[in-house]
Amino acid sequence: MATTESSPSAGVSANGAAPDICIILNTGAGAGKDARFDDALEAALSRHPGRFHVERVDGGARLRPAIRRAVKADFPTIAAAGGDGTIGAVAQEIAGSGIVLGIIPLGTFNYVARGLGVPLDLADAVDALAAGSVRPFPVGEVNGRIFLNNASLGIYPAILEQREGIYRRFGRSRIAAHWSVARTFFRLYRPLSIKVTVDGKAIRTRTPLVFIARSAYQMEMFGLEGAEEVRKGRFAVFLAPDVGRVGLMTYALRLAWGGLRAGRDVEQMFGEDILIETRGYDRLVARDGERERLKTPLRFRVHRDALEVIAPPRA
C-alpha cells in the first residue's frame, strides 16, 4: 500500500499499473488510528494490487490541501475514507470536475454511505470501490458551498458552536453534548425574521430553525416525512415554530424520538431552488455539521449532474 503525506502521484506502481484511485484517509475520523485498522486496510487493498494510492491526513487544516493535491495529480477517482465531513470536503473540491467520488465509511453515523448503500464493512467497501459501479449523485449547494445531508440556520448552528467550546473545556461526552443543547436554548434563543422563497412561492415568518434536507435516508432515520420528494431531487424545507425556549425543548425531544409531524410541529415545503432573506450581512450556516458564516441572502440549489459516485446500483 502506498502511503504518504507528501504530494500524491499517479505514477506507475510496482506491478507496472498506474493507481487510478486516490484514497484520502482521515486518521482523525472513527477508525484510522488503530493498528488493527491499518492491518485490515492493508489486507483489503492488497486484493486489488496497483489500484490504490493512500494519503493519510489527520483531519483539520490538512484535509483540503491533500484533496487538492490529489485533484492536481489527475486521479480519475478520489475516495474519502472517513465520516460525512470528510466525504463532504472531497465532494466540495471535485464537484463539476469530472472526478468520481469514492467512499470508505469510517464515521459515527455514515449517513451518506448508508443512503447510497455503500457497505460499512471495510473490506466490502474497498471491494465496491475497486468494482467501480458509477452513478449520478445529486448534491445541495448554498452560496457555492456543497452539502450532502442537510444545511440549517438558526438554533442548530448555534448549538454546534456552543458544543465546540464545551468540548474544549470539559472533553467530549454525552452529558457535554446535552448541556450544549440546553445552554443554547436558554441563553441564545433568538428567532429569525425571514422571507423564504421556494420555487417562486414566498412566505414570511419568524422561526428559531430552518432545516434543509438533502438525504432521504437521514429523514427516514429521524421519522421525518417527505423522503420520496427528496429522492426525486428536491429539498425538504422545515421551519420550526416560534414557540419559546421550553417549547423548543419539546420540539427537540420529538425530533429525537421520531415524533415530529408536518403541519402539527413544523411547516414543511419542497423545492429545488430556495432563497432565504434575513436581516444582517451574514448568517451562521451549518452544512453536514460544519459551521461557516455565509453572506446573505442564502440561495440553495440542487445540482443533479455535478457529481458521480461509486456505489452499488439502486435496488
Secondary structure, DSSP 8 states (H G I E B T S, - for coil): -EEESS-------TTS----EEEEEETTSSSSS-HHHHHHHHHHHHTSTTSEEEEEE-SGGGHHHHHHHHHHTT-SEEEEEESHHHHHHHHHHHTTTT-EEEEEE-SSS-HHHHHHT--SSHHHHHHHHHHT-EEE--EEEETTEEESSEEEEEHHHHHHHHHHHHHHHH-S-HHHHHHHHHHHHHH----EEEEEEETTEEEEEEESEEEEE--HHHHHHTT-S-HHHHHTT-EEEEE----HHHHHHHHHHHHHTT---BTTTBEEEEESEEEEEESSSEEEEEETTEEEEEESSEEEEEESSS-EEE-----
